[in-house]
Amino acid sequence: MRGRLLVLVGILALPVAARAGTITYRFGNITANNPTDAAIGEAQLFMDVVSVSNPKQVLFVFRNVGPLQSSITRVYFEDGALLGIAAIDDSDPGVSFSAGVKPNNLPGGQELDPPFRATAEFSSGANPPRFHEGVNPGESLGVLFDLEDGFGYNDVIAAINRGFSAPSPGELPPTLRVGVHVQGFESGGSESFVVIPEPATLALLGAGAAVAAGLAARRRRNASSLDS
């Protein structure tokens, strides 16, 4: 059922490396409020997409590998009509998340091309005090989703890898974009990031052009506003 939410304690908290069927993605910065903070997030934040024992479910694990100060405080999904949330696993000590966030869209996401439009019922955020309860260095957060009828793990991966393309109505697989808002940097600032639509191993070889294109579009808008 879409929107159904449970809180699991300990059930999903297995080391990611021990799970079969795991693909890891990096994040690209979209706000560039502070170049140092943007670089920290791109270096430290990862998303694992995990194939679990139930073939009708998929697990997203958000990791902050550290060591520099930062905290994932909000997670946003633009689901492309693919998923229905089942559970949040915030059993990692120091991490406490609940469904629903404000703002209900990823900050800076509206400047992407196409604009990021979060599915509100799939978003989640850290409970107060946010910096403390968010995903800090060495911590992780799991979000488990039920799959819509007719979809499997490979469809989820294909949807993520479509990246910033805009499929025609009814075209499959749909696009799935994921974003995070990060606070708690030493500078006191905040940044937004979106998943680079290639696994991390490929991103190291120069993939992620779709994110770069989205960022370029945002910069062009900003430059136009400054020139006007």
N, C-alpha and C positions, 0 to 999 in steps of 0.2 A: 504493500500500500504506500503510495507516495506521501511523504511527510511523516511517516511513522518513525518515532525516535525512542531509543532505549539508551541507558547509560550502562556500559559494561565495565566491570572492575576485574582486571586480571585475565579475562578470557582471551583477549587478543594480544596480550603483552608478551609475545614470543620475540626473540631476536629476529630482525628482518632477514639476516643472512641464513637463518635456519628454514625459511619458507621457500618452497619451490615456486617457480613462476613469478619472479619479481623483476620488474623493469624500473630503473631509476632515472629520474628527470632532474635537470637543473632549473633554476629560475633566472629570468632576466628582469632587470629593473625598468620601470616605466615612468617613474616620477622625477628622478634625478634632482631631488631637493638638496642633497649633499653628496658629492662624488665619493667621499670616503665611506659613508654609510651604504651607498649603492653597491660599492665594491665588496663590502663586508657581507651583505646579503647574498650577492651572486656567488661568493666563495663558500658560504657556510650553509646555505639552505638547499635541501633536497626533498623530492617527493618520490616515494616508492609506490608503485602500483602492483598490488599483490594478488595473485590468484589463490583463493582460499578453497577449502575442501568442498564448500557448497558451490556448484557451478553457476548458480543463479545470483551469486554475490561477488563483489570485488572490494578490496580494502585499499584505501589510500593512507599512507603513513608519511607525515610531515616531520622532517628531522632538521634540527639545528646542531651542526657538528661542532660549532665554536671555533676558536676559543674566545672571540671578541664579543663584547656586550651587545646583546640584541635579543628581541623577544617577538615571536610570531603571536600576534594578539587577535587576528581575525583571519578566517579562511573562507573563500568565496568559490562557488562552482557555477559555471554557465553550462548547464547540463545537456543542452541539445536534445531534450526529451528522451534521454537514454537511461537515467538512473532514478531510483527512489531511495532516500536515506533510510538506513536501518538502525545504526548505532554510532555513538561516539565513544572511543576508548581513550579516556584521559587518566588511565591508571598509573601513568608514570608519575612518581612523586614530584610535586611542584607544578603539575599541569592540571588545570581545572577549566573546562570549556562547557558552554551550553549552546543549544540551538538558538538562532536568531541574533542578528547584530544590527547596530546602527553606526554609520550609515548602511543602508541595505545594498549598496553597490560598492565595488572596489574603488577606493579613492584613486583618481587618475585614470580609471578604466574607461571613462566616457571619451577620453581623448584618443583612444586607440582606433585603428581602422581595420575591421568594423569595430564600433564601440563595444566594450565589455558590458554585458547586461546579466548580472548575477541572478540566479534562481533563489529567491529570498528564503524559501523553506529549507534549502540545502546549506545555507551559510551558518557558521558557528563562530563564537567569540570567547575570549578568555574572561573568566569571572573576576570581579575586583578582588584585590588590586591587580590590574591587568598585567603590568610588567612582571610581577611576581608569578602569576598563575599562567602566563603565556608559555610558549615553547622557547625556553632559554637554552644557552649552549649545553650540549649533552643530553637534551630532552627530546621527546617525540610525542606526536599526537596521531591517533588513528581514527579514520572516519570510514565506516563500513556502509556500503550501498547495496540495496537489492537492484537487480537488473530488470529492465522492462522485458516483457515477453518477446522472444525471438532474438535476444542479444546475449552474447557471452563475453568472456574476458578479452578475446582478440578484437571484438568490436569496440570495446572501451579503448584499447591501445590504438586502434585505427582512428577513432574519433579524436583522441589527443593529438595524434600525429598529423591530422588535417590542419592543426594549428589555427592560423588566422584566416583560412579560406572560408568563404560563405557559401555553403551548399544550397542548391535550388530546393524549393519546397518538395518534400518527399524523397530527396536524394539521401542515400545511405552510403557509408555511415555518417551520422550527424557529427558536427564539431563539438568537442568538449574542451573548454578552457578552464583553467584553475588559477586563482590568484590568492595572494596573501598580503596582509598589511602588517608591517613590522615596526615596532616601537622599541623604546628602551635602549637606543644607541647612546654611547657616551656623550655624543653631541647634544642629546636631548631632542633630536629630530625624529622623523618617521619617513618611511618609504613604502611604496607598493611594488610588488613583483608579480609576474605571470610566468607560468610554466613554459619553458622553451619546448616547442613541439618536436623534439627529437630526444631519444634516450641520451643520458649523460655521456656515454662512451662515444656517441657520434658528435655530440655538441663540442667535445674537445677537439674534433677535427674540423671545426668551422661551420657546423650546422647552426640552426637558430636564426636563419635569415628572415623568417616570418616575423619574429619578434623585432628584429632590427628594422624591418619595413614599417611595423606599427609604431615604433619609436620615432622613426624618421618622419612619419606623417604627423605625429604629435609635435615634433620640433618645428616642422614647417608651419603648423598653425601658430605656435608660439612666436616664431619669427615674424609672421604676417601681422600678428597683433602688435608687436613692438614697432613695426614699420608704419603702422597706421596712425 
